[in-house]
Amino acid sequence: MLDDLKKTLWATADKLRANMDAAEYKHLVLGLIFVKYISDTFQAKHAELTRRLADPDDEYFYGEAAPEDIAAELEDRDYYREANVFWVPEAARWEALRAAAKQPDIGKRIDEALSLIEVENTKLKGILDKRYARAQLPDGKLGELVDLVSTIGFGATAGEARDVLGQVYEYFLGMFANAEGKRGGQFYTPRSIVKTLVAVLAPHHGKVYDPCCGSGGMFVQSEEFIEAHGGKVGDVSIYGQEANPTTWRLAAMNLAIRGIDFNLGREPADTFSRNQFPDLRADFILANPPFNISDWWHASLMGDARWQYGDPPAGNANYAWLQHMLHHLAPNGRAGIVLANGSMSSSQNSEGQIRAAMVEADVVEVMVALPGQLFFNTQIPACLWFLAKSKRVRRGEVLFIDARKLATMISRVQCALTDAVIERIAGTVAAWRGEGGAGVYADVAGYCRSVRLAEIAEHGHVLTPGRYVGAEAVEDDDEDFEAKMRGLTEKLGEQMAKGAELDLVIREKMRGLGYEF
C-alpha cells in the first residue's frame, strides 16, 4: 500500500515539474512534505491534548476550566516540546496553506509560514529553504503541488506519521538522485550500501559521526538498525558535517522528521578546512565521501594533526578522508567508509606509502569489494573500508570479502545487494571477530579470506580482495579431457553444419527477390 502511494506521489510530482530542473525542484517538494508533516504531527498532538485536558481520568485533566482557559493551556509550548513535536503557529498550519493554494501569492505565503515556524523552533533556524516566492514553476503548478502533498496521510499518531513521511521522503530523495544523474548521487547513497555499512558496524550506542553526511541516510538507517534490534535511539548522539548548504538543510529536515536529535555543526562547511567538530572522538563513523576529489587541498592543511600516516596528495582526497576518520575515532571506535576501488591499490604520489603505514599500524580491519552499477551517478566500482582504532581481536590480520558477484539487478542500469547478501557479509565479519552467536569463521575460496599482515606486505600492501580470496572452487564432473573435447567438437560440427544450411536458405530467399550474391 505504502509502495503504491510513493510511486503515485512521485509520478504526479514529476509531472508537475514540467521543465524545471530536478535539482531545484527537489527542494520545493521535500520542503512542502516537511511542512505538511510538522503541521500534521502538531495537529495530532493538539487534538490529543484537547481530549486529555477534558478527561477526568487523565493526569492532564484541567478541572472545570472554561473553554478560553483550555484554549490558553493548549498554547503551552512545553506540551509539544516534551513530545518532540514542533510548534506550528496558526498562520503556518497546513490547512491555511491549502486554503490559499490557488492564490497567485501562494509562494510568498509558504515562505512566510516557514519564517514563522523558524521563529518558534530554534532547532530549525536557518534550515527551512524559503525559495517558494521565486520558484520558476509555470502558473498554478505550485498550488497543484500543495494539493498533491495534501493527499499524503501521515497517520493518527506521531510515530505512524514519522514512519510514513520518513519512507516517502527517502523514496523521493532516491528518485531525485536518479532524475538528476551525477549531481543527485552526490547527496544520496543507495540504501543497500548504507545497510551493509550499518549491519557490519552495528552502531547501537555512543557517538555516531559522518563527516560528509549528504542528506543524512547513514543516520536514518542507523536509527532503523537500532530499533530493529530492540535498542533505544536516544542511546546514540548524531554528529554530521556537510559542505553544500541545500544538502545540509535536507539532512536537517530528514533527521528532524524522525525525531532524531542531531548536531550538524554551526553551518554548512568544508570538513577539511573548516572542521566543525575538532575535538570529537566518535564510537562509530559511517561515510560515503565523494570519490577521488581533486580540488580539496588548502595551504592551511600542510602538516595537519590528522595526517598521522603521511600527507595526502593534493590531487586526490581519498587518503585525506581515511585519515580524517581515523583521527576522529574514539580509542575503541570503528569506521566504515565507501571509496573508489582505486584506493585499494593506488601508488600514485604518497598513497602507497600511506596505505602501507595504515596496514602496518593494524588499523585496517575488513575490506569488501562491491559489485559495479550500485550507484545512481557513477559506474566507478567501489569498495568498503572498515577501520578500527585499536583492534580487540584478530590483531595482525585483515579480512577480505569479495562481493562483486553478489548483486541483484533492480533496473536495466542499476543493481543492489539483497538483505540476504547483506546478512551474509555482516555474519561473515561477526564470525571472524568471534562475536557471540555468529558461528565459526572459515575462509571460503572466491568469497572471503583472513590474511596476515606479512602476506599483505608481500603484495605491496595492495588491499584488493580478489588478490587474496582466490578462485571459487569449481566442481569436477569426472569426465576426462579426451571425452570432453570429443563431445565439444561434435557439438561444434553440428552447429557449423546448421549454419551452412541457414546460409543456403538465405541465398535462396535473396535470389527470389532478384538479388544474387
N, C-alpha and C positions, 0 to 999 in steps of 0.2 A: 504493500500500500504506500509506504513512505517512498520507496524507489520510484513508483509511478508518479507521485507528487513531485519529486525532484526533477524528473525528466520533463514533465508537463510545464513546470515553472521555468525551467531552462529554455525550452523550445519557445515559449511565449516571450520571455525576457529577451532572448536573442533576436527574435523577430522585431521587437520594438526598437532595437538598437539602430535599425536602418543602416546608414553608412558611417555611424560613429565608430571611432577606433576602440577596440575591445579594452585596451589598456586604460583608456579614460572612462569608459562606460562601467567597468567593474566597480569603480569607487561609488558611482551613483547607486548601483543595485545593492551592493553589500552595505552601504551606509543606510539605505532605506530599510533593508531587512533588520539591521541592528536597531534602528529607531522603533520599528514595529515590535520587535522582541521586548525592548525595555519598557515600552508602553504596555504591552500585554501582561508582562510579569508584574508591573506596578498595579495595573487594574485588578489582577487576580489577588494580589496581597491586600489591596484596598477593600475588595469585596469580602475577603476572609476576615479582616479586622472589623468591618461593619457587623458581620454576623457575631463575632466573638464578643464585641463590646456590648451587644444586646442579649447575650446568653447568660442567664443567672448561674449556670453550672460551669462557666468558663472562668479561668483565673483573670482574664482581661475584663470581666463584667464591670460596667461603668454605672452600676446602681440605676436609680430612676432619673438619669440625666436627661435634660431637654435635648431635642434634636440639634439645636445650634451648638450645644456642648459636645455632643458626639462628633459633629462635623469638625469642630476645632481639634478634638483629640485625634481625628484621622489625619490631621495635618502634621502630627508629631513625626519628624524625620527618623527618630530613633527606632520606631517600629520597623521601618523599612531597612535601615542600615544593618540592624542585627540579623536580618534575614538575607543580607547580601543582595538587596533589591534596590535599584537606582530610583531616586525620587524624580518624578516627571511632573513639571508644572502643568497646570490645566491647558494653557495655550499650546503646549508642545505635545499633548497626547494624540495618539494616532487618529482617533475619531475626528479631532479638529482638522487634521491634515486631510483626512479622507473626504470630509465635507467640502473642503476647498480644492479638491483635486482638479476640477475643471476650470478653476480661475486662472487668468493669464499670469498672475503673480505667484503661482504655487511654488516656483523655485525659491523666490525670496522668503516665502513663509516657512519653507523647510529649513533654510539657513538660519532664520530667526529662532525656530524651535530648537535647533542644535545648540545655538548660543545659550538659550535658557537652560537647557539640560546641562551644559558645561558649568554654568554658574552654580547650579545646585549640587553638582557631583565633582568634587575636585579631582577624583581619580581619572575623570575623562577630560581634564583640562588639556587643550591643545591636540586632542586625539580625533575629535569628530571633524570630518572634512567638509567645510562649508563651501561647496562649489556648485550648488544647485541653481542659483540665480544666473550663473554664466554658462550653464550646461548647453552644449551645442546640439541639442536634440530638436528634431522637427516639431512644429507646433502641436501641442496636445499629447505628445508621446510621454512626457514626464508624468502628466496626470494619469495616463493609461498605466504607467509603471506603478504609480501609487495604488491604483485599483487592483493591479495584479498582486502586489505584495499584501494587499488587504485580504486576499483569499487564503493566505497561509494561516492555518490554525495552529497555535503553539501549545495547545493542551490546557487542561484545567489547573494544573499545578506548576510551580516554578521549575520543578525537576523535569517534568514532561516537556515543558517549553524549552529548557536548555538542551534536552536531547534532540528534539525535532529541529530546533534552529541550528544547533551545532552541526548536525548532519547536512542540512540544506546549505549552510554557509560553506562547509568544506567541499561539498559537491560543486558548488558554484566556483570556488577557488580553482578546483581541478579543471573544470570546463573552461574557465577563462585562460588558464595556463595553456590549454590545448588550442584555444582560439587565437591566443597571442603568439603562439610559437615560441621562439627563442626567449624573448623577454619575460614571458609568463613563467617559464620554467625556473627563472632566477629566484622566484619567491615561493615556489611550490615544489616540495619533494614528494614524489609518488609514495602513496600510502604503504605499499608493500616494503619499500626500502626503510621507511621510518619504523614500521612494525618489527623489522628484523633487528635494527639497532636497539630498539626498546626491549625486545624479547631477550637479547643476549645480555644487555646491561642490567635489566630489571631495576629501574630507578624508583625504589619504593620508599625512600626516606631521605632526609637531609637536603642539601642544596643541589639543584639541577640547573645547568648553565648551557646556553647556546650562544656563542659569540657572533653568529651570523644568522639570526633566528627567522628571517623571512616573515612569513605570515603566522608563525607560531605552531606549525604542525608537530614538531618534536614534543612540545609541551602538552598539546592536546592528547597525543597518543600515549604519553607517559601517564596522564591522568586516567585514560581508559584502562591502561595496564594495571594501575594501582587498584582501581575499583573492581576490575575483573578478578583480582587476586585477594579480595577481601580487605584491602588496606584503606587508609583514610587519605584523601587528597591533602588535607591540612598538615600531614606529616612531611610534605615537600614544600620547599620555597623555591620559586622560579626566578631566574635571572637571565635576561636576554639583551642582546645588542643588535641593532640593525642600522645601516647607513642610509638607506632610501627612506625619505620622510613619509611617503604614502604607504609603503610596505610596513613601516614602523606602526602607522596608525591601524592598518589591517590587523597586525598581530595583537595590538592592544584590544581592539574590538573582539577579535577571535577568543581571547582569554577572558575578557570581561563577560562575554555571553555565557561562559561556562562557570562563572563564579570562582575562577582560579585567581588567587592573589599573586600578583606579579610585580617585578621591578624591571622595566626596560630601559633604565638609565634616565638621566635628566633630559636627554634629547636624542634624536637620531644622529649617529656619528660613526666615523670610521673606526673599526676595532683596533687597528694597529697604531694609528697616530693620535686617536682620542679615546683611549680605553676608558670605558665608564665604570669599570669595577677593578681597579688596580690591586686591591687587597683581597679580592675574592679567592677562596680556595674551595672548589666545588667537589662534592662527592661523586657526581655524575656529570659528564659533558657529552652532549649529543649534537652533532653538527653536520651540515652539508654545505661547506663553503663553495663559492664559485670556483670552477676548475681553472687552473693554470693562468690566473690573472697576472698581467704583466705590468700594470700601472699602479702598483700598490706601494712602492717604496717611497720613503720620505727621509731626507737627510737626518732628521732627529732620531731615526731608528738605529743609527750606527751604534754598535756596542750595547744594545738594549739588553736588560737583565733577562728577558725571555729567551734569548738565543743561547741557551745553555750548551747546545751541541754543535754550534757553529753559526756564523752569519748566513742567513738565507740569501740566495741570489736575487738581485733587484728585478730580474726579468721573469720570475715565477714565484708566486706566494705560497705554493703547496707546503713547503717546509717551514714557512713562517706560521701557517695555521697549525701544523702539527706541534711546533714548539710552544706556540701561544697556549695551546690547550694543555700541554704537559705542565707548563708553568702555573696554570690556574687550577690544577688538581690538588685536592687535599692529600695528606700522606697515604691514605688507603683508597684514593679515588680512582675511578676508571673512566675512560673516554671511548666513544665510538664515532668515527669520522668517515664520511663518504668523500673519496677523492678519485681523480682520473687514474687509470691504470698505469700511466707513465710514472707516477710517484713511486711505484714499487721497484722500478729498475733504473730510473734515470741516473746518469752520472755526469750530467752537464753541470758546469760551474762547480759549486760546492755540494750539490745534492747527494752525490755518492758518499762523500765523507760524513755528512750529517746523518744519513741513514745508517752508515756503519757505526757511528758513535751511539746512536739510539739503540741499535741492536745489541751492541756490546754492553751498554748500560742496563740491558734487560728490561726496557720499558715497553717493548712491543710484545703483546700477549697473543693476539689472534689476527690472521689475515684471511679475508674472504674475497675470492674473485666472483664478480657478479656477471649475469648474462648481459648482452647488449640489448638495446631497444627498451630499456626500463624507463627512460626519461621522456618528457614531452618535447624537450627543446634540443637535445643533442644525441648524436649516435656514438659519442665518445664512450667506450666501455669504461665502467667504473669498478671500484673495489671498496671494501670496508677495512679500515684500520681500527683495531681495538688496542688501546694503550692502558698500561697500569703504572701508577707512580711507584708502587712497591709491590711486586707480586707476592701473594700469600702462599701460592702453590705453584708447582711446575717451574721453579726458578731455572733459568738457563735453557728453557725450551720455548718454541713458538709453535702454535697450532695453525696449520694451513688447511683451508677448506676451499675446494674448487666447486662453485655452484653455477658455473657457466652454462651447463646443460639442463638446469632445473627449472627453467622458466615456462610459463604458460602464456600463449598469445591471447590478448584480450581485445585486440583490434588488428586491422591489417598492418599497422605500423608500430604497435606497442605491445609489450608483454609485461607480466607481473609475476611475483613469487606468490604461490598459494599459501594459505595458512598451514597446510601440511608440510610444505617445504620449509617455511619459517620455523615451525616447531622442530623439524629435523635438525636445522642448523643450530638453534638455541639449545636443543637437547644434546647435540654433539659437544658444544662448548661446555655445558654444565657437567657432562660426564667427564670430560677432560680435566675440568677443575676439581672433580671429586665432590661435587655438590650433592647433598642428600636426595635420594630418590631418582637420580638421573641415570642410573645404570652404570655399567663398567665401560670405560672408553677402550676402543680398539681402532687402529689405523684401518682405513678402507681404501684399497687401491683405486685411484682415479677420483676419489672424493675428499679424503682427509688424511693428514699425517702429522704427528708431533715430531719436531725436528730440533736437535741440539744446536746451540749457537756455533759450535765448531764447524758443523756441516754448512751452515748458512755462510760462514766466513769463506769456506772453500768455494762457494758460488758467488764470491764478490759482494756479499751482503744484499743480493737481489732477493726480493720478498714476493715474487710471483708464485702463487700456489701451484700452478701447472708444472713448475720446475721440480717440485718436491713430492707431489702426491702420486706420481707415476701414472701408468695407463690402467684403465678399467680392465679387470680380468674378463677375457672372452672365453666362453665355454667351448671346449674342444668336442666336435661331433664325432671323433674317432674315425672319420673317413680318411683313407690315406691319400697322399698328394696325387698319385697317378690316376686313381679313380675319380678324384675331384676334377682334375684337368680334362679327363675324357668326357665327363658329363658337361662341363662348361663348353668344351669345343663343339660337342654335338648340338648344344642349345644355340651356340653362335651360328653354326652351319644352317640350322633350321631358320633362324631369323634372317640370315642373308638371302636364303632361297625365297623366303616370303617377300623380302624387299625387292628382289628381282621380278617376281610376279606382279607386284604393285607397279613397278616401273613400266612393264608391258601394258598393263591396263591403262595407265595414264597416257602412254603414247597413242594407244588406240582411240581413247576419248578425244585427244587433241587432233588426231588425224580426221576424225569425224566432223570436227569443227573447221577443218580446212587448214590446220597448222601442222606442218611436219617438223620434226627435229631429230 
